[in-house]
């Protein structure tokens, strides 16, 4: 059973560079963790502006990129999160870790404080 599980939610403009599945697969191999990626795009062009109505929307339905990370070993989990934070930076909102396990969220938050987070 997986001991550590985190969802890192990056909203438009949050990551320092484009999140690429190729890079995530490399991190998964290097740190011995499982990583999945989902991009949700709900913004629309209106009057020359890229817009999205988020009021009354579920967090899972708002435009975002979600990196889901799971591991059995705390060191592997922590080291992979550090690498992700160094590459993309820490997610930037209070909702960034919504959907994480308690143990995973605790580690991810602690590492945010150390590696340029909130």
N, C-alpha and C positions, 0 to 999 in steps of 0.2 A: 504494500500500500504506500502511495506517495505521501511523504511527510510534509513537503513544502510545495506550495502552489501560489502563484501570484499572477494577477492580470495587471499589466502596465498599460494604461490608457493614455494615448497621446492624441490630443486634439489638434485641429489644423494650426500649423505654425509652431507647434511644440518641439518636434525633434530638430536637432541641429542639421541633420542631413536626411535624405530619403531613406526610409526603412526598406531594405531589400531582403527578400526571402533567402537569397543566396548567402548573405551575411549571417542571417539568423541560423541557417543550417550549419554554417561554420562554427558559430558559438556553441551550438548544441553538441557538435562533435568534440570540440576542444574541452568543454566543461562536463561532458557526460550527463546532460540534462535533456529534457524534452521541451521543445519550443514549437508553438504554433502561432500563426499570424492571420489576422483578419482586418481588412480595410472596409470601413463603412462610409459611404459617401452619399449624403442626402442634400448637399448644397445645390442650389440652382441659380442660373444666371437670370437676373431680373433687372431691367433698366441699366445694363452695363455693370452691375454689381453682383458678386457671388454672395448669395444669401441663404440662410436656413432659419426656419422657424423652429425654435427649440422649446418654447413655453409649452408646458403640459406634455412634453415628450418623455418617454422612458430613456434613461441614460444609455441603454444598449442600442437605441435607435438614432442617436445623434452622431454626426460625422466624427469619425475617430479612427485611429489605427490601434489595434489591440495586440500586444505581444503576451501570450500566455506561456508561462514557464513553470515546469514542475520537476522535482528531483527528490531523491531519497536521502541524499547526503547534504547537510547544511553547508559545508565548505564549497561543494560544487555549485549549489544554488546561489550562495552569496557571491562567489567569484564571478559567476555569469552575470548576475545583476550589476556588479561593479563594472564589468566590461560593457554592458548595455548602456549604463549611465554615462560612461566615458565617451561612447560613440554617439549616442543620440541625446544625451542629457537626461536628467530625471523628469518624469512626468510632472506637470506643473499645477494641477488643481487638487482640491481636497477629495475629489471623486476618482482620482487616478488609479487607486488600488481597489475600487469596488469590485467584488467578486473573488477576492483573494481569500485564502484560508487565514485563520488567525496567526499561525506561525509564519506563513509567508509574508503577510502584511507587516508583521512586527519587524522582520529582517529588512524588507524593502524600505520601510520608513526610516529605520535606523541608518541604513546606507545612504538614503537621501540626505540626511543631515550631515553625513561625513563627506559626501561627494557632490556638494553643490545643489542640494535640493531646496526645500521650502525655507 
